[in-house]
Amino acid sequence: MRLEEVKTKYQDEWIAFRAVDESENPEGEVILHNRDRWMFDRELVGRRITDVYITFVGPLVKEGFSVMV
């Protein structure tokens, strides 16, 4: 599955993605996904998953909120 397809399928979830190529929109597989960051991290560490791309698919800041840097 391509990374852009994964981002469409797993909206508002944390994903661990293992790519098989290094293109701009790589092909690969979702190793783990979860809406809850704490549960995601716990399973990631418990399963000793390494060498994956980890990201949140969706906005990091809810609509109507802002962030000061």
C-alpha positions in Angstrom: 0.0 0.0 0.0 1.3 3.5 -0.8 1.9 5.9 2.1 -0.7 8.4 0.7 -3.3 5.6 0.7 -2.4 4.7 4.3 -2.9 8.4 5.3 -6.4 8.3 3.8 -7.3 5.0 5.4 -6.0 5.7 9.0 -7.3 9.3 9.6 -6.8 10.6 13.1 -4.5 7.6 14.1 -0.9 7.1 14.9 0.8 4.8 12.4 4.1 2.8 12.2 4.8 2.3 8.5 7.6 0.2 7.0 8.5 1.3 3.5 10.0 -1.0 0.9 11.4 1.8 -1.3 12.6 5.4 -0.8 10.3 7.2 -3.3 8.3 10.4 -2.4 5.2 8.2 -1.9 6.7 4.9 -0.9 5.1 1.4 -1.0 5.1 -0.4 2.2 3.0 -1.8 5.0 1.3 -0.6 8.2 3.0 -2.4 11.1 0.8 -0.8 13.8 -1.9 1.8 14.1 -3.9 3.2 17.0 -5.9 6.4 17.9 -4.5 6.4 21.4 -0.8 7.6 21.5 -0.1 6.0 24.9 -1.4 2.6 23.7 0.4 2.9 20.4 3.7 3.6 22.2 3.1 0.8 24.6 2.5 -1.8 21.8 5.4 -0.4 19.8 7.9 -0.9 22.6 6.3 -4.2 23.7 6.6 -5.7 20.2 10.1 -4.2 19.8 9.2 -2.6 16.5 12.1 -0.6 15.0 13.1 0.9 11.7 9.7 2.3 10.9 8.2 5.7 10.0 6.0 7.0 12.8 3.5 9.7 12.2 0.0 11.0 13.2 -2.4 11.1 10.3 -4.4 14.2 10.8 -4.2 17.6 12.4 -2.0 17.8 15.5 -3.9 20.8 16.8 -7.7 20.6 16.9 -9.7 23.1 14.9 -10.3 26.3 16.8 -7.1 26.0 18.8 -3.7 27.5 18.1 -0.1 26.9 19.2 2.5 29.4 20.4 6.1 28.6 19.7 
